Amino acid sequence: MYLHIGSNKMVDIRSIVAIFRFHPNKMKKSNSLEQYYRPLILLDPTKGLDEVRCYVVTEDCIYASPLRLETVVQRFQKLTNRPKWENMASELYPSEDA
């Protein structure tokens, strides 16, 4: 399944590593996204970083999305029919007891 992350861009949900909210004040102090060593792709390059609301980190690159983090998460939940992110943790990281 593919998730729409803004500006006519669809991403395979299996390739999503993380989703971060954009914090302009924190970006000035240190860029924590540099640790992923992936190219940054602005979904709307005409507006630059002014319209970025969240980052979607995939296996190949980092997308700077104009959509709010909450919007992206809601779309993901609708695709996967999951009420909360926490419910995924048990499937992705099964306990040793099970």
N, C-alpha and C positions, 0 to 999 in steps of 0.2 A: 504494500500500500504506500501511497505517496502523500506527503503532508505539504500543503500550500503554506509557504513562509513569507509571502509577499512579493509584489512586483512580478507576477506571472512565473514565479519559481516554485517548482515542486521538488521535494527531497524524499528519497526512499527512507521510510521510518527505521529500517534495519541498519542504516548507515549513521544514524544520529548517535553521537557520543554524549553530548551535553547541550543544555540550553542555559544561557546566562542573561540576566537583565543588564542593560547598559547603564553604567554609573559613570557619568562624566567626571566627577570629582575624583573617583578612584583611578580612573584611566590616567589622570595627570600624575598621580603618585607613582604608580607602577602598572605595567601592562601584563596582567596575569595570563592573557591569551597567548603571549609569546611562548609560553611553555609547550604549546601544542605543535609548534613548528609546521604550521599549515598556512597556505596563502589566504589572505583576507579578501573576500569578494563583497563589494558593496552592491546591494540589489538595486539601489537607485544612485548611480555615480554622479548624476547631475546635482544632487543635494549634498553629497559628501556625508560626513558623520553627523550633520545637523538633524537628520531625520531617523537616525538609528535608535531603536527601542530595545532590541535584544540581539544576542548572537546565537546562532545555531552552529554548533561544532559537529562536523561529520568526519568520517574517516579520511576524506580527501582534502577538505578545506573548511574555512570558517566563513559563514554567511552573516553579514551585518543586515539585519532585517528591520524594516520600518514598522513591523507589527509589535504590539506589546507582548511581553512574556505570557501574560494571562491568556491572551488570544491564541497564541501558538499552543499552549498547553490544553486549552479547551478543544481546539481542533484535533489534537492528538487523542484526547480522551474520546471524542466522538468516533474517530476512526477505529479505535481499539475496543470500544465499549467498556472502558475501565472508568470507574468513578473517581479514582485517585491514583497519583503516582506511586504511593506506598504499596498498592496492591501488586504492582509489577515486581517489586523487590523479591517477593517470595518465589516468583517464577524464574527470575534472572539469577538469583542466588539462593538455591534451595538449601535448607539446613541439612546437616549431617545426619540428623535423626530420621528424616523422611526416607 
